[in-house]
């Protein structure tokens, strides 16, 4: 059984930093893409950071220069470094990972991690 476990959320003051991590465990052959989504209260879940198996990254304009996505293929983890946080970054953050359990790639979600930016 495949599982994604997120860690690292919490409360931070404006201008502060947080680092989120998402670890995949269980039986699978390989990991393809890894994404970070966020969902603010009353809004739809949105994709804002993406990293390929080769390490290429892509970001939504709203987080460019402020957030950094990275992955460690030896540990099956994806991380998100968030700097200069603002109250509008308050959301539940989710990792989404495509794993190859058999011949097909399947998308899996982490449990979600609350990030609150408040003074």
N, C-alpha and C positions, 0 to 999 in steps of 0.2 A: 504494500500500500504506500502510495506516495503522499508526502506531507510537506507543506511549506510553513515554516514558522518564522514569524517576524519578531523583531525586538528593536528597542531603542527609542521609542516614542516618549512623550511626556510633555511637561510644561516648561516653557522657556520664555525669557523676556525678549521683547523686541530688540533686534540687533544681535541676538545670540545665535548659536549653532546647535544642530542636532545631527546625529548620524543614525540612520535606520539600516537594519540588516534583515535579510531574508534568506533562510537556509533550506535547501531541498534535501529531503531524506527519503529512503525507501528504495524500491527496486525499479531502476530505469537505466537505459543505455546511454543516453546523452541529453544534454540541454541545448536547446536552440536559443530563441530570443528570450530576453528578460526585460520586463517592463515595470515601471512604477506608475500607479494611478493615484488619484486623490478624489475625495468626495466631501465637499463642504455641506453643511446643513442646508437642506432644501434645494440642493443642486444635483445635477447628474455627475456620475463618476467620469473623470476625464483622464486621458493618457497624457503624461507630460514628459516622460523620459523613457528612452529605449536603448538597449545595447544588444548588439548581435553576438553570435558565438565567436566571431573574430575580434570583437572589442570595439566595433564602430558604434558611435553614439549619436543620438539625435534628441533634441529638446524642444519643448514648446517655448515660444518667445517669452512667455511670462516667467520662465525660470532660468533662461540662459545667463550664464555668468554668475549665477547665485547657487545653483544646485549642480552636483556632479554625481553621475551614476558610474558604478564600477562593478566588476565581477571578479571572482576568484574561482576559476574552473577546477582547481584542485580541492576546494572545499565546497563546491556547489552552492556558492552564495552570490547574492547581488546586494550591493550597498548603495545608499543614497546619502551623500554629504550635503547638508543644507546650511548655508551661511547667510548672515544678514537677514534673519527671519523677520517677517512683518506679521501683524495681526491677521491680514488677509490670507496668510498661509495656513491658518488654522483649518484642519481637515482631518478626516480619517485617511490614512495612506495605506495603499494595498500594493503588494507585489503580485505580478502575474508572469508566469513562466511557462514556456512550452517545453515539455519533456517527451522524449521518445521512450515509451514503455515497451511497445512492440515496434511494428513498422510504421505506425502512425504517430504523429505528434499531437499531443493533447495539452490543452491549456489548464493550468492549475492556479488557484488564488491563495494568497496568504490570508490570515484571519483578520487583517486590518489592524492598524496601530494609530491611536489618537495622538495628534500633535496639536498642542494649544500654545499659541503665541499671545502672551498677555502680560501686562506689567502689574 
